[in-house]
Amino acid sequence: MRFAHVFIAFEEFISFSVYQVVELISSAIGDLVQGIYYENSYSAEDGLGEGVDVTSWEDQTFLSHGALLAKSCQAAMQLAKHDREAQRLAYLYGKHLSLGHKLNSDLQPFVKTRLAEITSFSLSAAPVVLHRQIVGKEKWHQHLQEARTLRNQLDYTKLLAAVKSEKGVSSAVDLCRYHSNMALEAIQAFPSSEARSALENIATAVTKF
């Protein structure tokens, strides 16, 4: 009888853990939908991306690109019966890794050596957002006007040169390195192992352009 009681208690504990994980992943999917909605709203209301500053960029990016990874890392710790501190650190690792990865992706058009390879890039990309914050609205509009073609289209090569002329690109690189370092810091509390080394290599890789 005592064994049966222990088994039932264990089964209930497992069921509760699974329920928590399902709830966590469900909330991440909700974050994803919300993040995509915000991105589409900005695109629809302001084709120049002026409604996005670096703070809102990070918030939107976390919702649309980071929440699922961060909460999946947390869920893995829950299923493995780690304590709340381990879950929190895993969540932070996933959060900062995803932001670093998105920054790396946004930076790609700006770190290519051959301008002929550039066809277009998002005006809500991190280097553009940071550039716009640095130079101000008036100068940003001037850059856009100078990049307009006779058909009222954007010459992205000219616009890229304008963005690279200021500190938007270097600021995005610094921000990428910051998130990589924060991801690395989050997992230092875990014991040294092949798994931790692999996670460290992933976090370091996002700073390679």
C-alpha positions in Angstrom: 0.0 0.0 0.0 2.8 2.4 0.9 4.4 1.8 -2.5 1.1 2.4 -4.2 0.8 5.8 -2.4 4.3 6.8 -3.4 3.7 5.8 -7.0 0.4 7.8 -7.1 2.2 10.8 -5.6 5.0 10.5 -8.1 2.5 10.2 -11.0 0.7 13.3 -9.9 4.0 15.2 -9.6 4.9 14.2 -13.2 1.5 15.2 -14.4 1.8 18.6 -12.7 5.3 19.2 -14.2 4.0 18.4 -17.7 1.0 20.7 -17.2 3.4 23.5 -16.2 5.6 22.9 -19.3 2.5 22.9 -21.6 1.3 26.1 -20.1 4.8 27.7 -20.5 5.1 26.7 -24.2 1.5 27.9 -24.8 2.4 31.3 -23.4 5.4 31.4 -25.7 3.2 30.7 -28.7 1.0 33.6 -27.5 4.1 35.8 -27.3 5.1 34.8 -30.8 1.7 35.8 -32.2 1.7 39.1 -30.4 5.2 39.9 -31.6 4.3 39.2 -35.3 1.2 41.4 -34.8 3.3 44.3 -33.6 5.8 43.9 -36.4 3.0 43.9 -39.0 1.3 46.9 -37.3 4.5 49.0 -37.6 5.0 47.9 -41.2 1.4 48.8 -42.1 1.3 52.2 -40.2 4.8 53.4 -41.0 6.7 52.0 -44.0 9.8 53.8 -42.9 10.0 52.0 -39.6 10.0 55.2 -37.6 7.7 53.8 -34.9 10.5 51.5 -33.7 13.3 52.5 -31.3 16.0 50.2 -29.9 13.9 49.4 -26.8 10.8 48.5 -28.7 13.0 46.6 -31.2 14.3 44.4 -28.4 10.8 44.0 -27.0 9.3 43.0 -30.3 12.2 40.8 -31.2 12.0 38.9 -27.9 8.2 38.3 -28.5 8.5 37.2 -32.1 11.9 35.4 -32.0 13.0 34.9 -28.4 10.2 33.9 -26.2 9.8 30.4 -27.6 13.5 29.6 -27.2 13.7 31.2 -23.8 10.7 29.4 -22.4 11.7 26.2 -24.1 15.0 26.3 -22.2 13.1 27.0 -19.0 10.8 24.1 -19.8 13.7 21.7 -20.3 14.9 22.6 -16.8 11.4 22.0 -15.4 11.2 18.6 -17.0 14.6 17.7 -15.6 13.5 18.7 -12.1 16.0 21.5 -11.7 15.2 24.3 -9.2 13.8 27.7 -10.0 17.1 29.4 -10.2 18.4 26.9 -12.8 15.1 27.5 -14.7 15.6 31.3 -14.5 19.2 31.0 -15.8 18.1 28.8 -18.7 15.4 31.3 -19.6 18.0 34.1 -19.6 20.3 32.1 -21.8 17.6 31.5 -24.4 16.5 35.1 -24.3 19.9 36.6 -24.8 20.9 34.0 -27.3 17.9 34.7 -29.5 18.4 38.5 -29.4 22.1 38.0 -30.3 21.2 35.8 -33.2 18.6 38.3 -34.5 21.2 41.1 -34.3 23.7 38.9 -36.2 21.1 38.3 -38.9 20.1 42.0 -39.1 23.8 42.9 -39.4 24.6 40.6 -42.4 23.8 43.2 -45.2 25.9 45.8 -43.4 29.0 43.6 -42.9 29.2 42.2 -46.4 32.3 43.5 -48.2 30.7 43.7 -51.7 28.0 46.3 -52.1 26.8 44.6 -55.3 25.5 41.8 -53.1 23.0 44.2 -51.4 19.5 44.2 -52.9 17.5 45.3 -49.9 17.2 45.2 -46.1 14.5 45.9 -43.6 14.2 49.5 -42.4 13.4 47.9 -39.0 16.7 46.1 -38.9 18.7 46.8 -35.7 21.5 48.8 -37.4 18.9 51.1 -39.1 17.0 51.5 -35.9 20.1 52.5 -34.0 21.3 54.7 -36.8 17.9 56.5 -36.8 18.1 57.1 -33.1 21.7 58.4 -33.4 21.1 60.9 -36.2 17.6 62.0 -35.4 14.4 62.1 -37.5 15.3 65.1 -39.7 18.6 63.6 -40.8 17.1 60.2 -41.3 14.5 61.8 -43.7 17.4 63.4 -45.5 19.1 60.1 -46.0 15.8 58.6 -47.3 15.4 61.5 -49.8 18.9 61.2 -51.0 18.4 57.4 -51.6 15.2 57.9 -53.6 15.4 57.0 -57.3 13.5 58.8 -60.1 10.8 56.1 -59.8 10.5 57.0 -56.1 12.1 53.7 -55.0 14.9 53.3 -52.5 18.4 52.7 -53.6 19.5 50.4 -50.8 23.2 50.8 -51.7 23.0 54.5 -51.0 21.0 54.0 -47.9 23.4 51.3 -46.6 26.3 53.7 -47.2 24.4 56.4 -45.2 23.8 54.0 -42.3 27.4 52.8 -42.3 28.6 56.4 -42.2 27.5 56.8 -38.6 27.6 54.4 -35.6 24.4 52.4 -36.2 26.4 49.3 -37.4 29.0 49.4 -34.7 26.3 50.0 -32.0 24.5 46.9 -33.3 27.7 44.9 -33.2 28.3 46.0 -29.6 24.7 45.1 -28.7 25.1 41.7 -30.3 28.3 41.1 -28.2 26.4 42.3 -25.1 23.7 39.7 -25.5 26.2 37.0 -26.3 28.1 37.8 -23.1 24.8 37.8 -21.1 23.9 34.4 -22.5 27.4 33.1 -21.5 27.1 34.6 -18.1 23.7 32.9 -17.5 25.1 29.4 -17.8 28.3 29.8 -15.8 26.5 28.5 -12.7 26.0 25.2 -14.4 28.7 22.5 -13.9 31.4 22.2 -16.6 30.4 19.6 -19.1 30.3 18.9 -22.9 26.7 20.2 -22.9 27.7 23.5 -21.3 30.6 23.8 -23.7 28.3 23.3 -26.6 26.0 26.1 -25.3 28.9 28.4 -24.9 30.1 27.7 -28.4 26.6 28.6 -29.7 26.5 31.8 -27.8 30.0 32.8 -29.0 29.1 32.0 -32.6 26.5 34.8 -32.8 29.3 37.4 -32.6 31.0 36.0 -35.7 30.1 37.9 -38.9 
